[in-house]
Amino acid sequence: MTQEDDLFVYKLVGVTIHTGSADHGHYYSIINTARGSAEVDPYAKEEQWLSVNKDSWREFNDDDNKYFAFSDLGKEAFGNEVSNFSQRESSGKSAYMLVYERKQKTSIRQISCEDKSEQLLPYKSIEPTVPEWLSSEVKKDNMDFVIDRLVFDDNFFVMCR
């Protein structure tokens, strides 16, 4: 079976950055937001689809969400060293994970848990959803985090006097 060349064409759509050292650090993401209806038709000219530098990019860093200039990716993601003289250590910024998207999408194979039957679903027909059990777990973890943050904050003890 031969495969079309488009099955092997990918473009960069996300970068996870790590700052810090091997012992500790912080992660944030830089994401190509040209998704869905804003996305260039993947069947258009390949050069246009691959021109990620012309797409809209954003930096997602905790509660900070801002536009990101793709031209700054080299400074942001490839070994930028930062020294912290007060702690006599050196840390840096590096791309930790790169995320690519394939140009030609393929159908997704769905297997039923009940009868093990299988069907192919067209890529565009899939609606992204979060299972209820996962949504509940994330809400619980977030609430635990907020409570811990308040209880272990120095101001908590001042308010309780």
Secondary structure as the mmCIF struct_conf table of DSSP 4:
data_model
#
loop_
_struct_conf.conf_type_id
_struct_conf.id
_struct_conf.beg_label_comp_id
_struct_conf.beg_label_asym_id
_struct_conf.beg_label_seq_id
_struct_conf.end_label_comp_id
_struct_conf.end_label_asym_id
_struct_conf.end_label_seq_id
HELX_RH_3T_P HELX_RH_3T_P1 ASP A 5 PHE A 8
STRN STRN1 TYR A 10 GLY A 20
BEND BEND1 ALA A 22 HIS A 24
STRN STRN2 GLY A 25 ASN A 32
HELX_RH_3T_P HELX_RH_3T_P2 GLY A 36 ALA A 38
BEND BEND2 GLU A 39 GLU A 39
HELX_LH_PP_P HELX_LH_PP_P1 VAL A 40 ASP A 41
TURN_TY1_P TURN_TY1_P1 PRO A 42 TYR A 43
BEND BEND3 ALA A 44 ALA A 44
HELX_RH_AL_P HELX_RH_AL_P1 GLU A 46 LEU A 50
HELX_RH_3T_P HELX_RH_3T_P3 VAL A 52 LYS A 54
BEND BEND4 ASP A 55 ASP A 55
STRN STRN3 TRP A 57 ASN A 61
TURN_TY1_P TURN_TY1_P2 ASP A 62 ASP A 63
STRN STRN4 ASP A 64 PHE A 68
HELX_RH_3T_P HELX_RH_3T_P4 PHE A 70 ASP A 72
HELX_RH_AL_P HELX_RH_AL_P2 LEU A 73 ALA A 77
STRN STRN5 PHE A 78 ASN A 84
TURN_TY1_P TURN_TY1_P3 PHE A 85 ARG A 88
STRN STRN6 GLU A 89 ARG A 102
BEND BEND5 LYS A 103 GLN A 104
HELX_LH_PP_P HELX_LH_PP_P2 SER A 107 SER A 107
STRN STRN7 ILE A 108 ILE A 111
TURN_TY1_P TURN_TY1_P4 CYS A 113 ASP A 115
STRN STRN8 GLU A 118 LEU A 121
HELX_RH_3T_P HELX_RH_3T_P5 TYR A 123 SER A 125
HELX_LH_PP_P HELX_LH_PP_P3 ILE A 126 PRO A 128
HELX_RH_AL_P HELX_RH_AL_P3 GLU A 132 VAL A 151
TURN_TY1_P TURN_TY1_P5 PHE A 152 PHE A 152
BEND BEND6 ASP A 153 ASP A 153
HELX_RH_AL_P HELX_RH_AL_P4 ASP A 154 MET A 159
TURN_TY1_P TURN_TY1_P6 CYS A 160 CYS A 160
#
